[in-house]
């Protein structure tokens, strides 16, 4: 299997240099035709060789988690930077075949009926809440922050993100009823109630997040303006003036997009406004990395805009605004990585070494997906009515600037 992997790597590395130390101790350097980063790794057993040759998208992360693959002379981030950059170039036939198979099966992989959605959410979001305190901001915003200058702290950028989104909801009078789909630990809902006078209903499928969000509402004395429920968006039975969804659309699944936007329309008043914030991809429809699907976000997928707009067009909703945030999430995750590294011993104490390796691999790969693999964030504003929002975007800037004062 070493011979096969050697041939694969010779074709795979088209940029930069990769130093490989084999289980027997011998070394090979793979030099790309183009300039690029340099990194090294050691393969500690033949099982690592075999799995890398046959299913690298899954095997590399698993090998790092169990210690059979490790960076040499570089950090994990530097090694992933080299590998993920080269993965964007064609040339790895086994992975191309595997990716083609995943694409053919993605409708099933992303089939997320209500019960499966609850299981998928529990897999990641019902982890011990103390884990997220190790790297998130004080408001526990687990989504892309918004860097107006690039010099903000994480707390400042996450606060700016909430107000940036609020400006697009056209909260032009107090008492508007707002639905927050996938409310997380409640930060967005609490902000809209506290700072904008909205009456907010937050829904989630995470028991852990629901408990924390309800406690936060009690602690802030906002129980009369905010309530949190364990509810799937498909079970909504009433209308709202505004709907917001941040970092939840990635868990919907392609075959459910039409239903999602149909429900958005059904759940809005005629002149209502919705804002959906999600990770996306700039290079067309694709698949979720198998390691991410297995260990981090089962059933998850970051869509191409062509897939999103195909569904909004059929729903009868107007897309009244769309914004692309390119490197904001890369900057966000870079800070998360830093914080997690500083608190790594606490993560090991909460779980174990293998879990800590899994989580740092996830954060490193997530940041690099935005830097070298075409991921981005999009925010789309939607309404059933053509005249629901003003003719220009000036009202957004005005509301955002007022919130910053």
C-alpha positions in Angstrom: 0.0 0.0 0.0 3.0 2.3 0.5 3.7 2.1 -3.2 0.2 3.2 -4.1 0.2 6.0 -1.6 3.6 7.2 -2.9 2.2 7.4 -6.4 -0.9 9.2 -5.2 1.1 11.8 -3.3 3.4 12.4 -6.3 0.3 13.4 -8.3 -1.5 15.1 -5.4 1.2 17.6 -4.4 1.1 20.3 -7.1 2.0 23.2 -4.9 4.6 23.5 -2.1 6.4 20.6 -0.4 5.4 17.7 1.7 7.9 15.7 3.7 6.6 12.2 4.7 8.2 9.9 7.2 7.1 6.3 6.6 6.5 3.7 9.3 9.9 2.1 8.6 11.6 5.4 9.2 12.5 6.3 5.6 11.6 9.7 4.2 10.2 11.1 0.9 9.9 14.7 -0.2 7.1 15.6 -2.6 7.7 18.8 -4.5 4.9 20.5 -6.4 5.3 22.4 -9.7 4.0 25.6 -8.1 5.2 27.5 -5.1 3.3 27.0 -1.8 3.7 26.1 1.8 6.0 23.4 3.2 5.1 20.9 5.9 5.8 17.4 7.1 4.0 14.4 8.6 4.8 11.0 10.0 2.8 7.8 9.3 3.3 5.5 12.3 1.7 2.3 10.9 0.7 0.5 7.8 -3.0 1.0 8.6 -2.5 4.8 8.2 -0.9 4.2 4.8 -3.8 2.1 3.6 -6.6 4.3 4.9 -4.9 7.5 3.5 -4.6 5.8 0.1 -8.2 4.6 0.0 -10.2 7.3 1.8 -8.1 10.4 2.7 -11.0 12.7 3.4 -11.9 10.5 6.4 -8.6 8.9 7.2 -6.4 11.9 7.8 -8.6 13.3 10.6 -9.0 9.9 12.2 -5.3 9.2 12.0 -4.6 12.5 13.7 -7.1 11.7 16.4 -5.6 8.3 17.2 -2.0 9.4 16.8 -1.1 7.3 13.8 -0.6 10.5 11.7 1.2 13.5 13.2 2.8 16.7 11.8 6.6 16.9 11.8 8.5 20.1 11.8 5.3 22.1 11.6 2.0 22.6 13.3 -1.2 20.8 12.4 -2.5 24.0 10.9 0.5 24.3 8.6 0.2 20.7 7.5 -3.6 21.1 6.8 -2.9 24.3 4.9 -0.6 22.5 2.5 -3.0 19.5 2.1 -6.2 21.4 1.8 -4.6 23.8 -0.8 -3.5 20.9 -2.9 -6.9 19.2 -2.5 -8.4 22.0 -4.6 -6.4 20.8 -7.6 -7.6 17.7 -9.5 -5.3 14.7 -9.5 -6.2 12.4 -6.6 -8.3 9.7 -8.3 -9.4 7.8 -5.2 -10.7 10.9 -3.5 -12.3 12.1 -6.8 -14.2 8.7 -6.9 -15.1 9.0 -3.2 -16.3 12.6 -3.7 -18.4 11.5 -6.7 -20.0 8.7 -4.7 -20.7 11.2 -1.8 -22.3 13.6 -4.2 -24.5 10.8 -5.7 -25.6 9.9 -2.1 -25.8 13.3 -0.6 -29.6 13.4 -0.8 -29.6 10.5 1.6 -26.7 11.7 3.7 -28.5 15.1 4.2 -31.9 13.5 4.7 -32.9 15.2 7.9 -36.4 14.4 9.1 -37.3 15.8 12.5 -36.1 12.8 14.6 -32.8 12.6 12.7 -32.4 16.4 13.0 -32.7 16.2 16.8 -30.0 13.4 16.9 -27.7 15.5 14.6 -28.1 18.6 16.8 -27.5 16.6 20.0 -24.3 15.2 18.5 -22.6 18.6 18.6 -24.7 21.1 20.5 -25.5 19.0 23.5 -21.8 18.7 24.4 -20.9 20.0 27.9 -21.6 23.8 27.7 -18.3 24.4 29.6 -16.5 23.3 26.4 -17.9 26.3 24.4 -16.9 28.6 27.2 -13.3 27.7 26.5 -13.2 29.5 23.1 -16.4 31.5 22.4 -17.2 35.1 23.3 -19.1 36.0 26.4 -22.4 35.9 24.6 -21.7 32.4 23.2 -22.1 33.3 19.5 -21.2 30.1 17.7 -21.3 31.6 14.2 -19.3 34.1 12.0 -18.5 37.4 13.6 -18.5 40.7 11.8 -15.3 42.7 11.6 -16.1 46.2 10.5 -12.4 47.2 10.6 -10.6 43.9 11.2 -9.2 45.2 14.5 -12.1 44.2 16.7 -11.9 41.9 19.7 -14.0 38.7 19.4 -16.6 40.2 21.7 -16.8 43.4 19.7 -17.1 41.6 16.4 -19.8 39.2 17.7 -21.8 42.2 19.0 -21.3 43.9 15.7 -22.6 40.8 13.9 -25.8 40.8 15.9 -26.5 44.5 15.2 -25.5 44.0 11.5 -28.2 41.4 11.2 -30.7 43.4 13.3 -30.3 46.3 10.8 -31.5 44.0 8.0 -34.5 42.9 9.9 -36.0 46.5 9.7 -36.9 46.6 13.3 -38.6 50.0 12.8 -41.0 49.9 15.7 -41.1 48.3 19.1 -43.2 45.2 19.8 -42.5 43.4 16.5 -42.8 39.7 16.9 -39.6 37.9 15.9 -38.9 34.2 15.4 -35.3 33.0 15.9 -34.9 29.6 14.1 -32.0 27.8 15.7 -31.5 30.2 18.6 -28.4 28.6 20.1 -27.7 29.8 23.6 -30.1 32.8 23.1 -27.7 35.7 22.4 -29.4 37.0 19.3 -32.9 36.7 20.7 -31.9 38.4 23.9 -30.3 41.2 22.0 -33.3 41.8 19.8 -35.6 42.0 22.8 -33.3 44.1 25.0 -31.9 46.5 22.4 -34.7 46.7 19.9 -37.9 46.2 21.9 -38.9 43.0 20.0 -41.0 40.2 21.3 -38.9 37.1 20.5 -39.6 33.4 20.2 -36.4 31.3 19.9 -36.6 27.7 18.8 -33.9 25.0 19.1 -33.5 21.2 19.0 -30.7 21.3 21.6 -31.6 20.4 25.2 -28.4 22.0 26.5 -28.8 25.2 24.6 -32.5 25.5 25.6 -31.6 25.2 29.3 -28.9 27.9 29.1 -31.0 30.2 27.0 -34.0 30.1 29.4 -31.7 30.7 32.3 -30.2 33.7 30.6 -33.7 35.2 29.9 -34.5 34.8 33.6 -31.2 36.3 34.7 -31.7 39.3 32.4 -35.3 39.8 33.5 -36.5 39.3 29.9 -38.9 36.4 30.3 -41.8 38.7 29.4 -40.2 39.5 26.1 -38.3 36.4 25.1 -39.3 32.7 25.3 -37.4 29.7 24.1 -39.0 26.5 22.9 -37.9 23.0 21.9 -39.4 23.0 18.4 -38.6 22.0 14.9 -39.2 24.8 12.3 -41.4 22.3 10.4 -43.9 22.3 13.2 -44.5 26.1 13.3 -48.2 27.0 13.3 -48.2 30.9 13.5 -47.0 34.0 11.8 -44.4 36.5 12.8 -43.4 40.0 11.7 -39.8 39.1 11.4 -37.8 35.8 11.2 -34.0 35.4 11.8 -31.9 32.3 11.4 -28.2 32.4 12.1 -26.0 29.3 11.5 -28.9 26.9 11.3 -29.4 26.6 7.5 -26.3 24.5 7.3 -28.2 21.7 9.1 -31.3 21.8 6.8 -30.1 19.5 4.0 -30.4 20.1 0.2 -33.6 18.0 -0.2 -35.3 20.1 2.5 -34.5 23.6 1.1 -37.8 24.0 -0.7 -39.7 23.1 2.5 -37.6 25.5 4.6 -38.3 28.5 2.4 -42.0 27.5 2.0 -42.3 27.6 5.8 -40.5 30.9 6.0 -43.1 32.4 3.7 -46.0 30.7 5.5 -44.7 31.9 8.9 -44.3 35.6 7.8 -47.0 38.2 7.7 -47.5 39.6 4.2 -45.1 42.5 4.7 -42.7 40.6 7.0 -38.9 40.3 6.6 -36.6 37.4 7.2 -32.8 37.2 7.4 -31.0 33.9 6.9 -27.2 33.8 7.7 -25.4 30.7 6.7 -22.0 29.3 5.6 -21.9 28.8 1.8 -19.5 27.9 -1.0 -18.4 29.9 -4.0 -17.6 27.0 -6.4 -20.9 25.4 -7.0 -22.7 22.4 -5.4 -20.5 19.9 -3.6 -20.4 17.6 -0.6 -19.5 17.7 3.1 -16.1 16.3 4.0 -16.7 12.8 5.4 -14.7 13.4 8.6 -16.8 16.5 9.4 -20.0 14.6 8.6 -19.0 11.8 10.9 -17.4 13.6 13.9 -18.7 17.2 13.9 -21.9 18.0 12.0 -23.7 14.8 10.8 -26.2 15.7 8.1 -24.7 19.2 7.6 -23.8 20.9 4.4 -22.7 24.4 3.3 -24.6 25.2 0.1 -23.8 27.0 -3.1 -25.9 30.1 -3.7 -27.2 28.5 -6.8 -28.8 25.8 -4.6 -30.3 28.3 -2.3 -31.7 30.6 -4.9 -33.2 27.7 -6.8 -35.4 27.1 -3.7 -36.2 30.7 -2.9 -37.4 31.2 -6.5 -39.9 28.4 -6.2 -41.1 29.7 -2.8 -42.5 33.0 -4.0 -40.3 34.9 -1.7 -38.5 38.1 -2.8 -34.7 38.0 -2.2 -34.6 41.7 -1.2 -30.9 41.7 -0.3 -27.9 39.4 -0.4 -24.4 40.0 1.2 -21.3 37.8 1.0 -18.9 37.8 4.0 -15.7 36.3 2.6 -13.0 36.2 5.3 -15.0 37.2 8.4 -15.4 33.6 9.5 -11.7 32.8 8.9 -10.9 35.6 11.3 -13.5 34.4 13.8 -12.2 30.8 13.9 -8.6 32.0 14.1 -9.5 33.6 17.5 -11.4 30.4 18.5 -8.4 28.3 17.7 -6.2 30.6 19.8 -8.5 30.4 22.7 -9.0 26.6 22.5 -5.3 26.1 22.4 -4.8 28.2 25.5 -7.5 26.1 27.3 -6.7 22.8 25.8 -5.9 21.1 29.1 -9.4 22.0 30.3 -10.9 20.4 27.2 -8.9 17.2 28.0 -10.2 17.3 31.5 -13.8 17.6 30.3 -13.4 14.8 27.8 -10.1 13.2 26.9 -7.0 13.6 24.7 -8.7 12.1 21.6 -11.6 14.5 21.9 -9.2 17.5 22.2 -7.4 16.3 19.1 -10.7 16.0 17.3 -11.7 19.5 18.2 -8.4 21.2 17.3 -8.5 19.3 14.0 -12.0 20.6 13.4 -11.1 24.2 14.2 -7.9 24.2 12.1 -9.7 22.7 9.1 -12.7 25.0 9.5 -10.6 28.1 9.3 -8.7 26.8 6.3 -11.9 26.0 4.5 -12.5 29.7 4.3 -9.0 30.7 3.5 -8.1 28.2 0.7 -11.2 26.1 -0.2 -13.8 28.7 -1.2 -16.1 28.8 1.8 -17.8 32.0 2.8 -20.9 33.3 4.6 -24.0 34.8 3.0 -26.8 36.8 4.5 -30.0 36.8 2.4 -33.0 39.0 3.3 -36.4 37.7 2.2 -39.9 38.9 2.1 -43.3 37.9 0.6 -43.9 41.5 -0.5 -42.0 43.6 -3.1 -42.5 46.8 -1.0 -41.6 45.4 2.4 -38.3 47.2 2.7 -37.1 50.6 1.5 -35.8 51.2 -2.0 -32.2 51.5 -1.0 -30.0 49.9 1.7 -29.5 53.2 3.5 -31.8 52.2 6.4 -29.4 49.3 7.2 -26.4 51.6 7.6 -28.5 54.1 9.7 -29.7 51.4 12.1 -26.3 49.8 12.4 -24.6 53.1 13.0 -27.2 54.0 15.6 -26.6 50.7 17.4 -22.8 51.4 17.5 -23.3 54.7 19.3 
